């Protein structure tokens, strides 16, 4: 799981305009709603993935964001060719 968190940190850092850690409020990291949606699109690599934008209202901290993004990520060890 730590590799996933490191990847999420790097992905979030591309959109954050200020330094952050897990306890940082999203606005203090410079992450607004458009950046959050872009992050979701980056993380949800499955073209058929549904992004529940209503959960955005519940996100307060970077840790909350990581949890939401982790839910959007494809399951570890699965590939497109697995579903035959």
C-alpha positions as CSV (number, residue, x, y, z in Angstrom):
1,X,0.0,0.0,0.0
2,X,2.9,2.4,0.6
3,X,3.8,2.3,-3.1
4,X,0.2,3.3,-3.9
5,X,0.5,6.2,-1.4
6,X,3.8,7.3,-2.8
7,X,2.3,7.3,-6.3
8,X,-0.7,9.3,-5.0
9,X,1.6,11.8,-3.4
10,X,3.4,12.3,-6.6
11,X,0.2,12.6,-8.6
12,X,-1.4,15.1,-6.1
13,X,1.9,17.1,-6.1
14,X,1.4,17.8,-9.9
15,X,-1.8,19.7,-9.0
16,X,-1.0,21.1,-5.6
17,X,0.3,24.6,-5.5
18,X,1.6,24.4,-1.9
19,X,3.4,21.8,0.2
20,X,1.1,19.3,1.8
21,X,0.9,16.2,4.1
22,X,-2.0,14.0,4.9
23,X,-3.4,16.5,7.4
24,X,-3.3,19.5,5.1
25,X,-6.7,20.9,4.2
26,X,-7.2,20.7,0.4
27,X,-7.6,24.4,0.0
28,X,-4.4,25.0,1.9
29,X,-2.6,22.7,-0.6
30,X,-4.1,24.8,-3.4
31,X,-6.4,22.0,-4.6
32,X,-9.7,23.2,-5.8
33,X,-12.6,21.2,-7.4
34,X,-11.3,21.3,-11.0
35,X,-7.9,20.0,-9.8
36,X,-9.7,17.3,-7.8
37,X,-11.6,16.1,-10.9
38,X,-8.4,16.1,-13.0
39,X,-6.8,14.0,-10.3
40,X,-9.7,11.6,-10.5
41,X,-9.4,11.3,-14.2
42,X,-5.6,10.7,-14.0
43,X,-6.1,7.9,-11.4
44,X,-9.2,6.2,-12.8
45,X,-7.4,4.6,-15.8
46,X,-10.4,2.5,-16.7
47,X,-12.4,4.3,-19.4
48,X,-15.6,2.9,-18.0
49,X,-14.9,4.0,-14.4
50,X,-17.5,6.1,-12.8
51,X,-16.3,9.2,-10.9
52,X,-18.7,10.0,-8.0
53,X,-18.2,13.8,-8.0
54,X,-20.7,14.2,-5.1
55,X,-18.1,12.7,-2.8
56,X,-16.0,15.9,-3.4
57,X,-18.0,17.7,-0.8
58,X,-16.9,15.2,1.8
59,X,-13.2,15.7,1.1
60,X,-11.5,18.0,3.6
61,X,-7.9,16.9,3.8
62,X,-5.2,15.3,1.6
63,X,-5.8,12.0,3.4
64,X,-9.5,12.2,2.5
65,X,-8.5,12.8,-1.1
66,X,-6.1,9.9,-1.1
67,X,-8.8,7.6,0.1
68,X,-11.2,8.7,-2.6
69,X,-8.5,8.4,-5.3
70,X,-7.5,4.9,-4.0
71,X,-11.1,3.9,-4.4
72,X,-10.9,5.0,-8.1
73,X,-7.7,3.1,-8.8
74,X,-7.9,-0.3,-10.5
75,X,-7.4,-3.2,-8.2
76,X,-3.8,-4.3,-7.9
77,X,-2.8,-7.2,-10.1
78,X,-5.6,-6.8,-12.6
79,X,-5.2,-5.9,-16.2
80,X,-7.5,-5.3,-19.0
81,X,-6.8,-8.8,-20.4
82,X,-7.9,-10.5,-17.1
83,X,-11.6,-10.2,-17.8
84,X,-12.0,-12.9,-20.4
